[in-house]
Amino acid sequence: MSTHEKDGIKQIDKESLKDLLSKGDPKQIVLDVREPDEYVSGHIPGVPLIPMHSIPNLLDGFDKNKEYVFVCRSGNRSQNVSLFMKDQGFNNVMNYDGGMLAWDGDTNDGEETYIKSPEELKKL
């Protein structure tokens, strides 16, 4: 797994993300933090949407025993979300460095899973 750190946040590359997704570990949750229109126009299959601006209202749904990987268009917003989560006491966070711009795996169009409540987030 190719990782490095940036501002104290572990960064993973697309091969590491593909590996992580293929394992399907229930303790590792990948989340897309882009806007709904970006998600609908192409996202990684099986990865739910939780727009960056909605995360502070959904903190109760996050589990400190799970590891979260955040995905956005280029890796900037997901890095900011990772930093925010770390500030909230969630240490098991990673950023997918490169974002959807670097992703060359399968993508789906349309709304697949849109997390809008802490209860929905807890079910992941």
Backbone torsions as a table, in degrees:
resi	resn	phi	psi	omega
1	MET	NA	124.8	-178.4
2	SER	-91.9	111.7	179.7
3	THR	-135.7	153.8	169.1
4	HIS	-147.1	173.3	-179.3
5	GLU	-112.4	147.0	174.0
6	LYS	-138.0	119.3	-178.0
7	ASP	54.1	35.4	177.1
8	GLY	81.8	5.1	179.5
9	ILE	-109.1	130.2	177.7
10	LYS	-68.8	131.6	179.5
11	GLN	-108.4	133.9	175.6
12	ILE	-119.7	153.3	-179.5
13	ASP	-97.1	178.3	-174.4
14	LYS	-64.8	-35.3	178.9
15	GLU	-65.7	-39.4	177.8
16	SER	-66.4	-38.1	179.1
17	LEU	-66.8	-41.8	177.9
18	LYS	-60.8	-42.6	179.6
19	ASP	-61.7	-46.6	-179.7
20	LEU	-61.5	-45.0	180.0
21	LEU	-64.7	-37.0	-177.9
22	SER	-69.0	-27.7	179.9
23	LYS	-74.1	-31.4	178.9
24	GLY	61.6	36.3	179.0
25	ASP	-69.8	121.2	-178.6
26	PRO	-64.4	-15.2	178.5
27	LYS	-86.5	-7.5	178.5
28	GLN	-114.0	115.9	-176.1
29	ILE	-113.7	124.0	176.4
30	VAL	-99.9	130.3	-178.4
31	LEU	-128.7	137.8	176.8
32	ASP	-94.1	121.9	-174.8
33	VAL	-106.1	17.4	179.1
34	ARG	-78.4	-178.5	177.0
35	GLU	-79.2	155.4	-177.6
36	PRO	-53.7	-40.1	-178.9
37	ASP	-66.4	-33.5	177.1
38	GLU	-68.0	-42.7	-178.7
39	TYR	-62.6	-45.9	-177.8
40	VAL	-62.4	-33.3	-177.7
41	SER	-80.9	-3.1	174.1
42	GLY	155.5	117.7	178.9
43	HIS	-141.4	166.3	178.7
44	ILE	-72.2	126.5	-178.7
45	PRO	-53.8	133.6	177.2
46	GLY	84.8	-6.0	-179.5
47	VAL	-94.2	118.3	-178.3
48	PRO	-74.4	157.1	177.2
49	LEU	-94.5	134.1	172.7
50	ILE	-145.8	87.9	-173.8
51	PRO	-52.4	140.6	-176.0
52	MET	-46.7	-46.2	-175.0
53	HIS	-66.2	-19.0	-177.1
54	SER	-90.9	-11.2	-174.3
55	ILE	-60.1	-43.9	179.5
56	PRO	-57.2	-32.2	179.5
57	ASN	-79.5	-10.8	-176.7
58	LEU	-110.9	9.3	-175.4
59	LEU	-54.7	-33.6	-179.0
60	ASP	-63.7	-18.9	-178.8
61	GLY	-86.8	-14.0	180.0
62	PHE	-79.7	147.2	-176.9
63	ASP	-116.5	121.3	-177.3
64	LYS	-67.7	-11.6	178.2
65	ASN	-89.4	-4.1	178.6
66	LYS	-106.6	161.7	177.8
67	GLU	-107.5	132.2	-178.5
68	TYR	-113.6	134.5	175.7
69	VAL	-116.2	125.1	-177.3
70	PHE	-104.1	138.5	-176.9
71	VAL	-125.0	138.2	171.5
72	CYS	-140.7	-158.0	-176.7
73	ARG	-71.6	-47.6	-174.5
74	SER	-122.7	-14.2	-177.3
75	GLY	110.6	-5.9	-179.5
76	ASN	-79.8	-51.7	-179.8
77	ARG	-63.9	-40.7	-179.6
78	SER	-65.3	-32.4	174.6
79	GLN	-65.6	-43.7	178.7
80	ASN	-63.1	-39.3	176.9
81	VAL	-63.8	-42.9	178.8
82	SER	-59.3	-44.6	179.2
83	LEU	-63.3	-43.3	178.5
84	PHE	-60.5	-46.5	-178.9
85	MET	-62.7	-39.5	178.3
86	LYS	-62.6	-40.8	177.0
87	ASP	-62.2	-27.1	179.9
88	GLN	-86.9	3.3	176.6
89	GLY	96.3	9.1	177.3
90	PHE	-96.1	106.5	-175.2
91	ASN	-90.9	-16.6	-178.5
92	ASN	-93.0	64.6	178.8
93	VAL	-124.7	145.7	177.2
94	MET	-136.3	152.2	176.7
95	ASN	-108.9	133.2	171.8
96	TYR	-83.2	104.2	-175.6
97	ASP	-76.7	123.5	-179.0
98	GLY	112.1	-28.8	175.4
99	GLY	59.3	-164.0	-177.4
100	MET	-63.0	-22.7	177.1
101	LEU	-62.3	-32.1	-178.3
102	ALA	-93.3	-12.9	-174.3
103	TRP	-70.7	128.8	178.5
104	ASP	-122.9	11.2	177.3
105	GLY	-85.8	-169.1	-179.9
106	ASP	-63.6	150.3	172.1
107	THR	-135.6	153.7	174.2
108	ASN	-117.1	149.2	173.4
109	ASP	-101.8	162.9	175.5
110	GLY	89.4	174.6	-179.9
111	GLU	-85.9	118.3	-179.9
112	GLU	-99.4	-69.5	178.6
113	THR	-134.8	119.3	-178.8
114	TYR	-118.0	110.3	-178.1
115	ILE	-82.6	118.6	-176.7
116	LYS	-120.3	-3.1	-179.3
117	SER	-145.0	154.9	176.3
118	PRO	-57.7	-32.8	-179.1
119	GLU	-64.5	-42.5	178.8
120	GLU	-64.2	-39.6	-178.9
121	LEU	-64.9	-39.4	-179.5
122	LYS	-63.4	-25.4	-177.5
123	LYS	-78.0	-12.6	-178.2
124	LEU	-70.0	NA	NA
